[in-house]
Amino acid sequence: MNEYNGKIIEIQRFPSPNPNVELKMVTYISEGFRVKGMLAEPRAAGNYDGFLYLRGGIKNVGKVRPARIAQFAQEGFIVFAPFYRGNQGGEGNEDFAGEDREDAFSGFLLLKSLPRVKKIHILGFSRGGVMALLTGIHFPEAASVVTWGGVTDMALTYMERKDLRRMMKRVIGGTPRKFPDRYRLRTPLYKLEKLEAPVLIIHGLNDHNVSIEHAYRLERRLKALGKPVESWYFPEFTHYFPPAINRKVVSDLTKWMKSHHEK
């Protein structure tokens, strides 16, 4: 591991959509790459729990939205959201939860280095679900892990999402049949023995981007291992929740996180 991982080398102020939250664009080190991300901090003095927000998508699909990051900071967290390598001016290339997982790991270290940060929670949305679980496995001291519409099995994503197959073959180097190890490497289900943090699974039953089967596989595996897990399933929703419900779920999940602060 690079001793400079998580080190901030450049900070630029960024206009905040919320008067209570300060936003900054950050350049940090991840395995020798200069990677970009966004940091959101409550303006009020004091110490806060850290919150690592791991976005979904790839490249310009699923970009980090400042309003989303500020929304979580408003709930009383210092939030860091990596853009992942190769995005928005960062060096390197994303490889869909392969080596770019280091950008999430270094993001965890970045939060850890901030003097106002206490415990650190992790949330992954969509393909960020894989990133969140891998980060929680890598850092047993994580206070909690939340997957929201989260991918948990990369081979299952390949099977379900015909529209993503070309991209996945290009980025991962082939199909699950040809390179099962490469897909297994990106699938945290096989490493959950090492996960210490409690897990919250949030998923819409009508999700066609990431099927509910991803959530069920994660829940079954965690329960089989005797790990603490809670599931919030929403029968009427897809991958995206309506704004009012979204706000309510954000409020509820941050309360859930705070209840696990003293892990």
PELIN-V525935 format. One record per helix or strand. SS is the DSSP state (H for helix, E for strand). FROM is the first residue (numbers start at 1). TO is the last residue. If there is no record, write none. Layout:
BEGIN
ss: <SS	SS>
from: <FROM	FROM>
to: <TO	TO>
END
This chain:
BEGIN
ss: <E	E	E	E	E	E	H	E	H	E	H	E	H	H	H	H	E	H	E	H>
from: <8	21	33	48	58	61	66	77	101	117	128	144	154	162	180	188	198	212	229	243>
to: <14	30	42	54	58	61	74	82	113	125	138	148	160	172	185	194	204	224	234	259>
END
